[in-house]
Amino acid sequence: MCVNAPCRIYFSGFSPMRRPLQSPALISAFFDSLRPEQRDTAQAMQQAILGAAPHLRQEVKWGNLCFVNDRDNVMAIVLHKANAHLQVFNGVLLMGEFPELEGAGRGMRHIKTRYRIPVNEQLVRELTQACLRAWGR
């Protein structure tokens, strides 16, 4: 403990922050906690996203199912009472190509899907691919 001098801690090298591993059981538990209509919509979105970009890592963050590329949050499935939002973290870059995107703010945009209505899987796949292209990946 430093008493008379300022304390300094030096690190010998770069050490990225540790992330808790997201087990498949945690992802399954996320889906198990949903109402049936939410589960159907979320699973359809999940399958479309992973069909377009199988390398994305799934994580439960902020109570939502997020899709991560390296360390970047790419997309998230956010469930509300009457509909599901597919949030696109860099959606502002895609507004010209995808007029279906809604929202205001600096970066994030979303598309809404009402429960019990089929998910437009083609749109989700195209949006996923465009999102990754905009990130340069």
N, C-alpha and C positions, 0 to 999 in steps of 0.2 A: 504494500500500500504506500502511495506517495503522500508524504505529509508536508514537506517543505518545498517541494518542486512540483511543477505541473506534470501530471501523469501522461505518458504517451505509450501507446501500444503500437508496435510495428509488426506488420505481417510480412512474412518472407516471400509471399507470392499471392497471386490472384486465387481466391477461393470463392466460387459462386455460392450463393445462398442455397441451402438445402431445401428441397421441395418434398413434401410427403408424397409417397407413391400412391397413385390412384388404382386400387385393385378393381378387377372386374366385379367383385362382390359389391363394392361401393356404388358402381354404376347401376348394377341390378337393384340395389336397395333404393336408389333414386327413382327408378321406374316403378318399383313396388309401392312407393309412397303416393303415387298419383291416382287420381280417379280414372276409371276405364277410358273415358273419352279423351282425357289429357294424355294418357299413356299411348293410345293409338296414334294420336297426332304427333307426339314427341318421338315415338319410335319411327314413324314414317320420315320425319325430318332427319333423324339420326342416320337412318339407312341411306337416304339421298346424299347427305353430306359425306359420309364415309365411302359411298359408292364413287363420288367424284374425287375424293382425296383420302384414300385409305391410310395415309401416313400421319394424319392428324391425331393427336393424343386427346383423349377424352378426360376431363376433370370436372368434378363437382365443385363449383366456386359460387359463393354468395347464394347458395341454394338453387343454382341453375346448372344445366349441363353445358359446359364450355368445351370448345374445340381449340386446341393449342398447336401452333407450329413453332418448333424450337421453344423460345420463351415468349412468343407473341400470342396474345389472345386473338383469335381470328373470328370466331362466331360463337353464339350462345343461344340455347333454347330457353326462353323465359316464358313461364306459364302463368296466365292470368285467369280470372274467373270465367270469362266467356271465350277467350281466344289465346292462341300461342303466338309469341313473337319470335321470329328468328332474327336475332340481333347480329349485325355485321359491324365489327369494330372499326373498319375503315370504309364504311358505307358511303361517306360523303364523296369519296373518289369515284363511286359507281353510279351516281345519280343520273348522269346523262344516258348511260347504257340501260339502266333499270328504273323506269319511272314508277314501278311498284313500291320502291323504297320510300318509307315515311320517316319523319322525325326532324328535329332541329337540333342545333348544337354544333360542336366543333368537328366531330368525327363519326360518331355512331349513327347508324340508321337501322331500320327494321322493316320486315314484312309481317303482316298479320295473317293468321289462318284461324278461322272459326272451327271449333270442335264439331265433329260429326260431318264435316265437309272434307272431301279428299284433298290431301296436300298436293300442291302442284310440284311434283318431284322434279320435273324437268327444270323448272325455274330455280329450285333449290340447288340442283347440281350446277347449273350455269352460273348462279350467283357465287357458289363456292369456288368454282374455277376462276371466275373474274376477280374475286376477292384475293386469291393467292397470287394471281398475275399482278394485281395492283401492289401487293407487298414485294413483288419482284422474286417470287419463289415458285 
